[in-house]
Amino acid sequence: MIATREFSRLFDLGELSSGDAAFELEAVAEERRAVARRLDLLQLEELVAKGTVAAGSGGVIRVRGALQARLRQRCVVTLEPVEAEVDAEFDRLFLRGGTVAGTVVLDPEEEEPEPLLGDLLDLGELVTEELALAIDPYPRRPDADRHLARYASSGDAGGGGGPLAEALRRLGRND
């Protein structure tokens, strides 16, 4: 069974000549909502990407580009919305057929190519993966430190005091 992807843009590698092929992608509203659910975002207002696909020797395919996104995440301190903009570049290698045909000289500083079976490369999925890597895993509102300081001074943080800690202690007693 093949899973339906939230943002799918298939690129047929059979149409790739010896030169580069340019691409431009933009997620529509329904795709942005689906990607937001997948990445646990409150909202994905914009997702666009531009780049090139190039064939190299030995079946190596290089995808280079940049993505831009506007999104809302939940603050890890206050749980309130945090707006963010993402501008990220990407450079990914794929290997057609999944194995090296003949001798391919790869730069030891580069990532190893990902195996690619078939002649279709999903550029939308690639952009979604790159967005997932580029977003802040711990988004915080600008005033989050003030909230943390207020919490720490209330006695609830680590000192064993405060009403929450007392309620938990009472639950743990068997009297």
DRENBARO-778173 format. One record per residue (C-alpha): residue in one letter; residue number from 1; x negated, y negated, z. Coordinates in pm, whole numbers, plus 50000, padded with zeros to 5 digits. Example, Ala and Ser with C-alpha at 12.3 -4.5 7.8 and 13.67 -1.06 7.14 Angstrom:
# residues 2
<node res="A" n="1" east="48770" north="50450" up="50780"/>
<node res="S" n="2" east="48633" north="50106" up="50714"/>
# end
This chain:
# residues 175
<node res="M" n="1" east="50000" north="50000" up="50000"/>
<node res="I" n="2" east="49864" north="49658" up="49906"/>
<node res="A" n="3" east="49935" north="49381" up="50154"/>
<node res="T" n="4" east="50087" north="49062" up="50021"/>
<node res="R" n="5" east="49847" north="48774" up="50064"/>
<node res="E" n="6" east="49966" north="48437" up="50189"/>
<node res="F" n="7" east="49769" north="48237" up="49931"/>
<node res="S" n="8" east="49672" north="48444" up="49629"/>
<node res="R" n="9" east="49504" north="48316" up="49314"/>
<node res="L" n="10" east="49364" north="48602" up="49109"/>
<node res="F" n="11" east="49067" north="48533" up="48885"/>
<node res="D" n="12" east="49007" north="48786" up="48606"/>
<node res="L" n="13" east="48634" north="48855" up="48591"/>
<node res="G" n="14" east="48683" north="49010" up="48247"/>
<node res="E" n="15" east="48733" north="48657" up="48114"/>
<node res="L" n="16" east="48408" north="48533" up="48266"/>
<node res="S" n="17" east="48149" north="48456" up="48002"/>
<node res="S" n="18" east="47779" north="48411" up="48069"/>
<node res="G" n="19" east="47843" north="48057" up="48191"/>
<node res="D" n="20" east="48025" north="47926" up="48494"/>
<node res="A" n="21" east="48403" north="47906" up="48516"/>
<node res="A" n="22" east="48548" north="47618" up="48717"/>
<node res="F" n="23" east="48853" north="47653" up="48939"/>
<node res="E" n="24" east="49084" north="47422" up="49133"/>
<node res="L" n="25" east="49337" north="47558" up="49381"/>
<node res="E" n="26" east="49611" north="47393" up="49584"/>
<node res="A" n="27" east="49838" north="47579" up="49823"/>
<node res="V" n="28" east="50209" north="47497" up="49793"/>
<node res="A" n="29" east="50428" north="47442" up="50101"/>
<node res="E" n="30" east="50538" north="47805" up="50138"/>
<node res="E" n="31" east="50178" north="47928" up="50109"/>
<node res="R" n="32" east="50058" north="47670" up="50362"/>
<node res="R" n="33" east="50323" north="47784" up="50611"/>
<node res="A" n="34" east="50218" north="48148" up="50565"/>
<node res="V" n="35" east="49847" north="48066" up="50604"/>
<node res="A" n="36" east="49927" north="47858" up="50915"/>
<node res="R" n="37" east="50104" north="48160" up="51069"/>
<node res="R" n="38" east="49813" north="48388" up="50984"/>
<node res="L" n="39" east="49555" north="48152" up="51134"/>
<node res="D" n="40" east="49772" north="48057" up="51434"/>
<node res="L" n="41" east="49794" north="47692" up="51333"/>
<node res="L" n="42" east="50083" north="47468" up="51424"/>
<node res="Q" n="43" east="50084" north="47326" up="51071"/>
<node res="L" n="44" east="49875" north="47327" up="50756"/>
<node res="E" n="45" east="49955" north="47004" up="50574"/>
<node res="E" n="46" east="49708" north="47039" up="50289"/>
<node res="L" n="47" east="49477" north="47306" up="50149"/>
<node res="V" n="48" east="49282" north="47245" up="49828"/>
<node res="A" n="49" east="48962" north="47393" up="49689"/>
<node res="K" n="50" east="48736" north="47340" up="49388"/>
<node res="G" n="51" east="48444" north="47545" up="49273"/>
<node res="T" n="52" east="48280" north="47769" up="49018"/>
<node res="V" n="53" east="48259" north="48140" up="48953"/>
<node res="A" n="54" east="47938" north="48256" up="48786"/>
<node res="A" n="55" east="47819" north="48596" up="48664"/>
<node res="G" n="56" east="47467" north="48695" up="48755"/>
<node res="S" n="57" east="47253" north="48993" up="48667"/>
<node res="G" n="58" east="47340" north="49345" up="48777"/>
<node res="G" n="59" east="47708" north="49271" up="48832"/>
<node res="V" n="60" east="47654" north="49000" up="49094"/>
<node res="I" n="61" east="47925" north="48732" up="49099"/>
<node res="R" n="62" east="47864" north="48402" up="49281"/>
<node res="V" n="63" east="48151" north="48182" up="49396"/>
<node res="R" n="64" east="48054" north="47832" up="49508"/>
<node res="G" n="65" east="48285" north="47555" up="49608"/>
<node res="A" n="66" east="48435" north="47330" up="49869"/>
<node res="L" n="67" east="48767" north="47321" up="50047"/>
<node res="Q" n="68" east="48958" north="47043" up="50216"/>
<node res="A" n="69" east="49239" north="47093" up="50463"/>
<node res="R" n="70" east="49454" north="46884" up="50696"/>
<node res="L" n="71" east="49600" north="47079" up="50984"/>
<node res="R" n="72" east="49737" north="47081" up="51338"/>
<node res="Q" n="73" east="49616" north="47319" up="51606"/>
<node res="R" n="74" east="49708" north="47364" up="51970"/>
<node res="C" n="75" east="49468" north="47208" up="52224"/>
<node res="V" n="76" east="49311" north="47481" up="52439"/>
<node res="V" n="77" east="49343" north="47258" up="52748"/>
<node res="T" n="78" east="49676" north="47077" up="52720"/>
<node res="L" n="79" east="49850" north="47298" up="52460"/>
<node res="E" n="80" east="49950" north="46978" up="52278"/>
<node res="P" n="81" east="49897" north="46932" up="51902"/>
<node res="V" n="82" east="49552" north="46832" up="51776"/>
<node res="E" n="83" east="49516" north="46702" up="51422"/>
<node res="A" n="84" east="49206" north="46801" up="51229"/>
<node res="E" n="85" east="49054" north="46763" up="50886"/>
<node res="V" n="86" east="48829" north="47031" up="50744"/>
<node res="D" n="87" east="48574" north="46974" up="50469"/>
<node res="A" n="88" east="48371" north="47289" up="50414"/>
<node res="E" n="89" east="48145" north="47419" up="50142"/>
<node res="F" n="90" east="48116" north="47788" up="50065"/>
<node res="D" n="91" east="47883" north="48013" up="49869"/>
<node res="R" n="92" east="47980" north="48379" up="49844"/>
<node res="L" n="93" east="47828" north="48671" up="49655"/>
<node res="F" n="94" east="48021" north="48971" up="49526"/>
<node res="L" n="95" east="47897" north="49286" up="49357"/>
<node res="R" n="96" east="48113" north="49430" up="49079"/>
<node res="G" n="97" east="48164" north="49802" up="49107"/>
<node res="G" n="98" east="48047" north="49798" up="49467"/>
<node res="T" n="99" east="47697" north="49928" up="49386"/>
<node res="V" n="100" east="47387" north="49778" up="49229"/>
<node res="A" n="101" east="47345" north="49877" up="48864"/>
<node res="G" n="102" east="46972" north="49891" up="48799"/>
<node res="T" n="103" east="46732" north="49666" up="48981"/>
<node res="V" n="104" east="46871" north="49340" up="49111"/>
<node res="V" n="105" east="46637" north="49095" up="49280"/>
<node res="L" n="106" east="46822" north="48919" up="49559"/>
<node res="D" n="107" east="46693" north="48633" up="49768"/>
<node res="P" n="108" east="46618" north="48774" up="50116"/>
<node res="E" n="109" east="46750" north="48449" up="50264"/>
<node res="E" n="110" east="47093" north="48500" up="50107"/>
<node res="E" n="111" east="47383" north="48702" up="50237"/>
<node res="E" n="112" east="47424" north="49049" up="50098"/>
<node res="P" n="113" east="47693" north="49066" up="49827"/>
<node res="E" n="114" east="48036" north="49196" up="49919"/>
<node res="P" n="115" east="48149" north="49498" up="49715"/>
<node res="L" n="116" east="48417" north="49418" up="49460"/>
<node res="L" n="117" east="48614" north="49693" up="49292"/>
<node res="G" n="118" east="48798" north="49612" up="48973"/>
<node res="D" n="119" east="48802" north="49300" up="48762"/>
<node res="L" n="120" east="49012" north="49074" up="48985"/>
<node res="L" n="121" east="48878" north="48838" up="49249"/>
<node res="D" n="122" east="49132" north="48668" up="49476"/>
<node res="L" n="123" east="49007" north="48311" up="49507"/>
<node res="G" n="124" east="49304" north="48213" up="49726"/>
<node res="E" n="125" east="49214" north="48481" up="49980"/>
<node res="L" n="126" east="48850" north="48372" up="49968"/>
<node res="V" n="127" east="48955" north="48012" up="50044"/>
<node res="T" n="128" east="49179" north="48133" up="50329"/>
<node res="E" n="129" east="48888" north="48328" up="50479"/>
<node res="E" n="130" east="48658" north="48027" up="50450"/>
<node res="L" n="131" east="48919" north="47805" up="50615"/>
<node res="A" n="132" east="48945" north="48053" up="50903"/>
<node res="L" n="133" east="48569" north="48028" up="50952"/>
<node res="A" n="134" east="48565" north="47648" up="50928"/>
<node res="I" n="135" east="48841" north="47554" up="51173"/>
<node res="D" n="136" east="48753" north="47470" up="51532"/>
<node res="P" n="137" east="48811" north="47785" up="51742"/>
<node res="Y" n="138" east="48859" north="47573" up="52058"/>
<node res="P" n="139" east="49037" north="47253" up="51953"/>
<node res="R" n="140" east="49064" north="46986" up="52220"/>
<node res="R" n="141" east="49251" north="46660" up="52239"/>
<node res="P" n="142" east="49032" north="46353" up="52300"/>
<node res="D" n="143" east="49176" north="46325" up="52654"/>
<node res="A" n="144" east="49127" north="46695" up="52741"/>
<node res="D" n="145" east="48836" north="46624" up="52979"/>
<node res="R" n="146" east="49055" north="46390" up="53180"/>
<node res="H" n="147" east="49316" north="46667" up="53216"/>
<node res="L" n="148" east="49049" north="46913" up="53324"/>
<node res="A" n="149" east="48911" north="46669" up="53582"/>
<node res="R" n="150" east="49259" north="46610" up="53722"/>
<node res="Y" n="151" east="49317" north="46986" up="53743"/>
<node res="A" n="152" east="48982" north="47041" up="53917"/>
<node res="S" n="153" east="49049" north="46768" up="54174"/>
<node res="S" n="154" east="49394" north="46910" up="54255"/>
<node res="G" n="155" east="49237" north="47211" up="54422"/>
<node res="D" n="156" east="49380" north="47465" up="54178"/>
<node res="A" n="157" east="49052" north="47523" up="53997"/>
<node res="G" n="158" east="48817" north="47767" up="54160"/>
<node res="G" n="159" east="48848" north="47636" up="54514"/>
<node res="G" n="160" east="49122" north="47874" up="54613"/>
<node res="G" n="161" east="49359" north="47592" up="54705"/>
<node res="G" n="162" east="49673" north="47453" up="54556"/>
<node res="P" n="163" east="50027" north="47582" up="54528"/>
<node res="L" n="164" east="49959" north="47831" up="54249"/>
<node res="A" n="165" east="49676" north="47998" up="54437"/>
<node res="E" n="166" east="49888" north="48011" up="54754"/>
<node res="A" n="167" east="50179" north="48172" up="54567"/>
<node res="L" n="168" east="49947" north="48433" up="54419"/>
<node res="R" n="169" east="49802" north="48510" up="54762"/>
<node res="R" n="170" east="50153" north="48560" up="54900"/>
<node res="L" n="171" east="50239" north="48798" up="54618"/>
<node res="G" n="172" east="49930" north="49004" up="54697"/>
<node res="R" n="173" east="50019" north="49049" up="55066"/>
<node res="N" n="174" east="50212" north="49347" up="55189"/>
<node res="D" n="175" east="50371" north="49185" up="55498"/>
# end
